[in-house]
Amino acid sequence: MSESYLRRLVRECGIPLDPLVEGVRQSSFGELERTLLALAAVDRAAARRLVIEAKDHARLASRRLAGSARADREEMILWMLTWLENPDAFPVWLRLRKKAAGMAG
């Protein structure tokens, strides 16, 4: 069984999870933001591995998408790349990025 499959099973139970167990959620921008911010507060080496894996999966998925779905996935990839470059600066960057893009929150 893969780690991502086990993580998905545990997520489905509905209980709050440690950020390293929950991983990077990409179902919405809100979930992506919440999980990336949570990962910035835990062990960086383990969190970095999770974000790299999520970014790689997002890149693969974006190849199969078109239009606004692909644009959204590319924006999510940018968020993850920015987190990887500097997790400490990510919250400030994200606030500015969302404001510039007219995103809520």
Secondary structure as GFF3:
##gff-version 3
##sequence-region A 1 105
A	DSSP	alpha_helix	3	11	.	.	.	ID=ss1
A	DSSP	alpha_helix	19	22	.	.	.	ID=ss2
A	DSSP	alpha_helix	29	39	.	.	.	ID=ss3
A	DSSP	alpha_helix	44	62	.	.	.	ID=ss4
A	DSSP	alpha_helix	67	85	.	.	.	ID=ss5
A	DSSP	alpha_helix	90	101	.	.	.	ID=ss6
###
